[in-house]
């Protein structure tokens, strides 16, 4: 899920600056009001706690330290923000994996852990809808994110992809931190060549073959789903959106495909949810199954997907 420009972290920075200024004013007032003390240094307030050591691989971040530990640090180093809560079971599965990978990265990136209950403004800034949520910050800006638990291999691939795209803007990355070039799967390469040559059916068959042989191959399964949808949607007459009879299930599903292909996911999902509301038995099951298939084309955290799932649950029950 790309995030560049999607959130504004300036509010957290401004709040931290305001709190520092307030603290400094309070300390100045206390010093002015304090009685002289003969003991050198007496009455002098303790210095503020320093930021985490530069070499720390895992740091706890608050609203007060967010600017220094996340925004400023991200100008020199990739910062991965782990938004979690004590009550969140999936968070307790994901966080140890992130912490171990950060420690093993050799300074390539740092993990910044944020308790969303204790730091609600950070949660609001990232527009958190569910946790765990993990956000990559580069040069003071969020560049990509994911929700939910992922495997160690998936997280490693995610980190490598970030460095492949934006690693060149991090001036002080440790020597040798650049990821090794990934070996291209010849089967995926062959499928892509078919796609580029216009052999869409051949490309779809090739992607499906990889996905069936390796159920854990997310890239192949995703490519097959997307290509299958595009081919099906392009085969429909666009006028079906206006001419489809409310009781014609095939026509309504086709209309939803056309709407989705034209970048109208909310309208497409609503079209199928309306079918679910007025049907039962096999027809309702068929409409529900198609809607769930369309959901898989998107990040499950997308607001329009979350909204459509709620509408579907209401329509079913």
Secondary structure, DSSP 8 states (H G I E B T S, - for coil): -B-TTT---HHHHHHHHHHHHHHHHHHHHHHHHS---SSTTTT----------TT-SEEE--TTTHIIIIIIGGGTSEEEEEEE-TT-HHHHHHHHHHHHHHHHTTTSEEEEEEETTT-HHHHHHTT--SSSEEEEEETTEEEEEEES---HHHHHHHHHHHHHHHGGG-TT--TT-S-------HHHHHHHHHHHTT-HHHHHHHHHHHHHH-TT-HHHHHHHHHHHHHHHHHTS-TTHHHH--TT-HHHHHHHHHHHHHTT-HHHHHHHHHHHHHH--HHHHHHHHHHHHHHHTTS-TT-HHHHHHHHHHHHHH-
